[in-house]
Amino acid sequence: MNLQNLVKRARLLNIATRARDLEQLRDMMNGDYTPILNKFAPPFQPGTSRAAAWHRALNTTSNIVPVLMNKALAGLDFGGITWSEPDTQTDAVTDAMRSVDLPHLARNLAIEYKLGGAAAVIAQTPLDEAGNAQPPTMTILRGVNLPYTEAADPSKIKGWYRAIEYIDDTSEGKLRWWVEVYDFQDAGPEDPITHRVWYSLPDPTHLGFQPDDEFQSIARPRFALYGTGTDGLPTSPLIANMGRVFGLYATELRLATSEELAAYPMLLTRGESDVESVGPAESIAVESDGDARWMEPGNLEELRQQVKLKRDQVREAFSLPGGSLGNDTPSGEALQEANRGFMQESRALASSVSRVLTDVVSDYLRLLGLPGVTVDVPIERAYMTNLQLEIVTKGIEYGVLPEKVAARRFQQF
């Protein structure tokens, strides 16, 4: 491998930044993300009513990433995955395929594809501590994944890079990087490739050091890329629209905080008053020259409209069906356009996941001495039918679809 070329390119990449972005997105998807106050709202003094309202808002507001991910995967039928029948050893292949949780593997690959723009998985035969071969496995490659290419031909992928940041307990809790590189060079589809591993790098681009492990292997990553940026890193709609996702979350947090502060009538007094005893059917004692009255809650309609607007912008950015994020369902042509984009994204996702599964499952079967198969992840037909029915119904409702055309469409279902 021309390691110098890889080092030069790696130094230009925002690998550490991408690792932090992916960590945030994974935490948001898993419900473990805790927003930083200064990032979403001005700092409050501890112990104040504003601070208390902010913390209550955090307990009642969730980010949109889990909903985005579930909606984006709703067009795929993971339970309906099929595979082709080989010409030989059919029963053995069937038994091997049934022992694999294909729906779970396919769903996780789809999540990686949508989350970070790269779905990568490898079939290999692990070794135990004594060096004995264990049963073959299929492992999804998480972390920061990066294809590297020839300088003269960026479309020709020459290898695969992966980096994971972790806390090294042996070095007083310092952050370190676990990096591995698969070098394809000019190896054929069945030829061994060079696999290099660095276990504890201070920086993910310091690949000029001697690797901690280097060996030849027939195992190679199988992957699909949503797209790549100018820095060579894979990109996805979620990464490209992180600003919109955080903007929506910030607005929803501000709305929840404002509701906590202003959603109830507030007591306004002048003079000495016994406010501690304020409650249902309780009298308020004031001085003779004082008075008391209730202030009605403020109007938060503008903030609510802002939330709806930002939800619609996020829905459009991710090509989701109309009204899928709880916002108003667009009508007529806008609804049809939204649903068409969702169908196209679903088909592209199904095709990418099917291709990766075909490659890695065939690798897995070959490690068992069995012939490969073609795996197909189908589109969720019932979901697509519902979308089509909604389009036809809206078309009739708004008078943009002739009755004869609508009748033919209904006959298809």
Secondary structure, 3 states (H helix, E strand, C coil): CCHHHHHHHHHCCCHHHHHHHHHHHHHHHHCCCCCCHHHHCCCCCCCCHHHHHHHHHHHHCCCCHHHHHHHHHCCECHHHCEECCCCCCHHHHHHHHHCCCHHHHHHHHHHHHHHHCEEEEEEECCECCCCCECCCEEEECCCEEEEEECCCCCCCEEEEEEEEEEEEHHHCCEEEEEEEEEECCCCCCCCCEEEEEEEEECCCCCCCCCCCEEEEECCCCEEEECCECCCCCECCHHHHCHHHHHHHHHHHHHHHHHHHHHCCCEEEEECCECHHHCCCCCCCCECCCCEEEEECCCCCHHHHHHHHHHHHHHHHHCCCCCCCCCCCCCCCHHHHHHHHHHHHHHHHHHHHHHHHHHHHHHHHHHHCCCCCCCEECCECHHHHHHHHHHHHHHHHHCCCCCHHHHHHHHHHC
